């Protein structure tokens, strides 16, 4: 939790859609803080500052210091609602974090050395990022900002699975406890040319089959006409 980012907020008592609309017109974002042993608290944040913060990865994946009227609480972003058309944050949910309790949250993956890997240097190979984030379980102090995936040794045809990720100390992947079937691919180096050729071959076979069927249909029509005469 080093270099923790702090978000400024103030408490609010007004509730309901009307109150939220008034806050947005005044350049504020309605929000709520819940969880832990305290009751939920309605708060408001400055929209411009919150929008700037929301452009950073840490806003979504790290523990934030939420300063509410001078009292700081450790929280995680749990939900952020945006306007469908405008650059406008409609509402935010924060969850309190207990330093002594395990938490589960999603952490982004950071892929490195892909271009210099054997797969990256091979013509016709595409490095596919099957996942861009993973859910982790850990104590708040162990929560990483991201998990690095080193592709330096990735070769054409290789696949990297969840179980092959190098996790920081104290961090686990809950999905792996569900069984081997949940050890999904994170990265795959595929031959793009082969896939394209297979698609072309399948299309050609389909065209050949259609062409072969066409004369048969024509013959049937001719026979029908002959019988009709």
C-alpha positions in Angstrom: 0.0 0.0 0.0 3.0 2.3 -0.6 2.4 5.6 -2.4 -1.3 5.4 -1.7 -3.5 7.7 -3.7 -6.0 9.8 -1.8 -9.4 10.9 -3.0 -11.1 13.9 -1.4 -14.8 13.7 -0.5 -17.4 15.3 1.7 -20.4 13.8 3.4 -23.9 14.5 2.3 -27.4 13.9 3.7 -29.6 14.4 0.7 -30.7 11.2 -1.0 -32.7 10.2 -4.0 -32.6 10.8 -7.8 -33.5 14.5 -7.4 -30.6 15.1 -5.0 -28.2 13.3 -7.3 -29.3 15.3 -10.3 -28.7 18.5 -8.4 -25.2 17.3 -7.4 -24.3 16.5 -11.0 -25.5 19.9 -12.2 -23.2 21.5 -9.5 -20.2 19.5 -10.8 -20.3 16.8 -8.0 -20.4 13.0 -8.2 -22.8 11.2 -5.8 -21.2 8.2 -4.2 -21.5 5.8 -1.3 -19.1 4.0 1.0 -20.1 0.7 2.6 -18.6 -2.4 4.2 -16.7 -3.2 7.3 -18.3 -2.6 10.7 -19.6 0.9 9.9 -22.9 1.9 8.3 -23.0 3.0 4.7 -22.2 6.7 4.2 -23.4 8.9 1.3 -20.7 11.2 0.0 -19.9 13.5 -2.9 -16.8 14.1 -4.9 -15.6 16.8 -7.3 -16.3 15.6 -10.8 -13.4 17.2 -12.5 -10.8 15.8 -10.1 -12.5 12.4 -10.0 -12.6 12.2 -13.8 -8.9 12.9 -14.0 -8.2 10.2 -11.3 -10.4 7.7 -13.3 -8.1 7.9 -16.2 -5.4 6.1 -14.2 -5.1 2.3 -13.7 -4.5 2.7 -10.0 -8.0 4.1 -9.5 -9.5 0.7 -10.4 -7.0 -1.7 -9.0 -5.4 -0.3 -5.9 -6.4 0.6 -2.4 -7.4 4.2 -2.2 -7.3 6.6 0.7 -10.8 8.2 0.8 -10.6 11.5 2.8 -14.2 12.2 4.0 -14.3 15.6 5.8 -10.7 15.0 7.1 -11.1 11.4 8.1 -9.3 8.9 5.8 -10.6 5.4 5.2 -9.0 2.7 3.0 -11.3 1.7 0.3 -11.6 -0.1 -3.1 -13.6 1.0 -6.0 -16.4 -1.5 -6.5 -18.6 0.2 -9.1 -18.5 3.3 -11.4 -21.4 4.3 -13.5 -20.8 6.5 -16.6 -23.3 8.4 -18.7 -23.9 6.4 -22.0 -23.1 9.4 -24.2 -21.3 12.2 -22.2 -18.0 12.2 -20.4 -19.8 12.1 -17.1 -19.5 9.9 -14.0 -23.0 9.3 -12.7 -22.3 7.4 -9.4 -19.5 5.5 -7.6 -19.5 2.8 -5.0 -16.5 2.3 -2.6 -16.0 -0.6 -0.2 -14.1 -0.2 3.0 -11.0 -2.4 3.4 -9.9 -4.1 6.6 -6.1 -4.4 6.9 -6.5 -7.8 8.7 -9.0 -9.4 6.3 -8.4 -11.1 2.9 -9.9 -9.3 0.0 -10.8 -10.3 -3.6 -10.5 -7.9 -6.4 -9.4 -7.8 -10.1 -5.8 -6.8 -11.0 -4.6 -5.8 -14.5 -2.0 -7.9 -16.3 1.0 -6.1 -17.7 2.6 -7.9 -20.7 6.3 -7.3 -21.3 9.0 -8.5 -23.8 6.4 -9.7 -26.3 8.0 -8.0 -29.3 11.4 -9.4 -28.5 10.3 -12.9 -27.9 10.8 -15.8 -30.4 7.1 -15.6 -31.1 7.2 -11.8 -31.6 10.0 -12.1 -34.1 8.4 -14.9 -36.1 6.5 -13.7 -39.2 2.9 -14.8 -39.3 2.6 -15.3 -35.5 0.1 -13.3 -33.5 0.5 -13.0 -29.7 -3.1 -13.2 -28.4 -3.8 -11.7 -24.9 -6.7 -14.0 -23.8 -7.0 -12.2 -20.4 -6.3 -8.6 -19.5 -6.9 -8.9 -15.8 -7.3 -11.6 -13.1 -9.0 -11.9 -9.8 -6.7 -12.2 -6.8 -7.0 -12.9 -3.1 -4.7 -11.3 -0.6 -4.3 -9.1 2.4 -4.6 -5.3 1.6 -0.9 -4.8 2.2 0.0 -7.4 -0.4 -2.3 -6.1 -3.2 -0.2 -5.5 -6.3 -0.9 -2.7 -8.8 -0.6 -5.2 -11.6 0.8 -8.6 -12.3 3.6 -8.8 -14.8 3.6 -11.5 -17.6 7.0 -11.9 -19.1 6.8 -13.2 -22.6 10.6 -13.2 -23.3 10.6 -17.0 -23.8 7.3 -17.3 -25.7 7.7 -19.4 -28.9 5.3 -20.0 -31.7 2.6 -22.4 -30.6 3.2 -21.7 -26.9 0.4 -21.0 -24.4 0.7 -19.5 -21.0 -1.9 -20.5 -18.4 -3.0 -19.0 -15.1 -1.0 -21.5 -13.1 2.2 -20.3 -14.8 1.9 -16.7 -13.7 4.5 -15.5 -11.2 2.5 -14.0 -8.3 3.8 -11.6 -5.6 4.3 -13.0 -2.1 0.9 -13.5 -0.3 -1.2 -13.3 -3.5 -3.4 -16.2 -4.7 -5.7 -16.8 -7.7 -9.0 -18.1 -6.4 -10.0 -19.5 -9.8 -7.2 -22.1 -9.6 -8.8 -23.7 -6.5 -11.9 -24.6 -8.7 -10.0 -27.3 -10.5 -7.8 -27.9 -13.6 -10.6 -26.9 -16.0 -10.3 -23.4 -14.6 -6.6 -23.1 -15.5 -7.4 -21.0 -18.5 -5.1 -19.5 -21.1 -3.6 -16.1 -20.5 -1.5 -15.7 -23.6 -1.3 -17.8 -26.8 1.1 -17.5 -29.8 -0.8 -18.5 -32.8 0.1 -18.9 -36.5 -2.2 -16.4 -38.2 -1.3 -17.7 -41.7 -2.3 -21.2 -41.0 -5.7 -20.1 -39.6 -6.2 -17.9 -42.7 -5.4 -20.8 -45.0 -7.7 -23.1 -43.2 -10.5 -20.5 -43.5 -9.8 -20.1 -47.2 -9.7 -23.9 -47.7 -13.1 -24.3 -46.0 -14.6 -21.6 -48.1 -13.3 -23.2 -51.2 -14.6 -26.6 -50.2 -18.0 -25.1 -49.6 -18.0 -23.4 -53.0 -17.1 -26.8 -54.6 -19.9 -28.6 -52.9 -22.4 -25.9 -54.0 -21.2 -26.1 -57.6 -21.5 -29.9 -57.5 -25.0 -29.7 -56.2 -26.2 -27.1 -58.8 -26.1 -29.4 -61.9 -28.0 -32.0 -60.0 -30.8 -29.5 -59.3 -30.8 -28.4 -62.9 -31.2 -31.9 -64.1 -34.1 -32.5 -61.8 -35.9 -29.5 -63.2 -35.2 -30.6 -66.8 -36.7 -34.0 -66.1 -39.7 -32.4 -64.6 -40.3 -30.3 -67.7 -39.9 -33.3 -69.9 -42.5 -35.3 -68.0 -44.8 -32.3 -68.1 -44.6 -32.2 -71.9 
